[in-house]
């Protein structure tokens, strides 16, 4: 049984910003047994990924229940009881969390003596640049989403990209071949590095040249992180103050796994206690889709299938032994 909190089997993809495009070509963006289809060298957009996930779900031999948000998982002897948001309960011999690492937007506190009185949102709430036309906008962050959204907004607004560290770039097609070709060729894409990389590192922005050029031209401009917020204004590191209409936090996400709290399966930050996806709290609890769960590609369409097979084999062995 698959329990999906939303009303369709496409995960978070329908809610991402309109222009979001995969970094990996279609040939490297498939789940097991079903190729993405179309030109294998194209970079699929958000709506293509959503449609692909819906097609994939149609071919699964599983009981899929949408609008079924789990609020708590508890033990019942060796088994589990799942509490759902609608008040119902389900029993299970094993549980796999597949909510990924992007369910809970990270919203750090803004510096300064007061609250920001303009529009403050996380990048998860951003859809397209139209509502921000003519505004003064600050995008906070130095990762892929921050740079992409800031560059898109800079076409219609005056935009600053504020970050504590400079933006680092990595070419999307080194030596004329897509990055994922080289990751696959070298084995880095599947190498079991998760135990070494316990927390996601700050990744370089994958760029085909557009974003480096945009920042070099000041569209958007990159500035050190502002030091204070007070009312409608921000104070920059050089002590200048200016009014800002909108601040967009492109500050990442955290796993949305609070429903596992009754199992004592999370650390103090809300991240699961696991080894390569195998829970350290219960032998029949597993995880898939977490960043750096086991490898660089664990949280991606191309890599989650490998971790899913490991989880399935482990749970099957555990069930047979009981």
HUURVEN-V299202 format. One record per run of one state. SS is the DSSP state (H for helix, E for strand, L for the rest). FROM is the first residue (numbers start at 1). TO is the last residue. If there is no record, write none. Layout:
# HUURVEN-V299202
ss,from,to
SS,FROM,TO
SS,FROM,TO
This chain:
# HUURVEN-V299202
ss,from,to
L,1,1
E,2,3
L,4,12
H,13,15
L,16,20
E,21,21
L,22,25
H,26,28
L,29,30
E,31,31
L,32,33
E,34,34
L,35,44
E,45,45
H,46,58
L,59,63
E,64,65
L,66,69
E,70,76
L,77,78
E,79,84
L,85,88
E,89,92
L,93,94
E,95,97
L,98,103
E,104,105
L,106,115
E,116,116
L,117,118
E,119,122
H,123,125
L,126,129
H,130,132
L,133,135
E,136,140
L,141,143
H,144,153
L,154,157
E,158,163
L,164,168
E,169,171
L,172,173
H,174,176
L,177,178
H,179,186
L,187,204
E,205,207
L,208,209
H,210,216
L,217,220
E,221,224
L,225,227
E,228,231
L,232,232
E,233,235
L,236,240
E,241,243
L,244,245
E,246,249
L,250,252
E,253,254
L,255,257
H,258,263
L,264,265
E,266,266
L,267,271
E,272,272
L,273,273
E,274,275
L,276,277
E,278,279
L,280,284
E,285,287
L,288,303
H,304,320
L,321,322
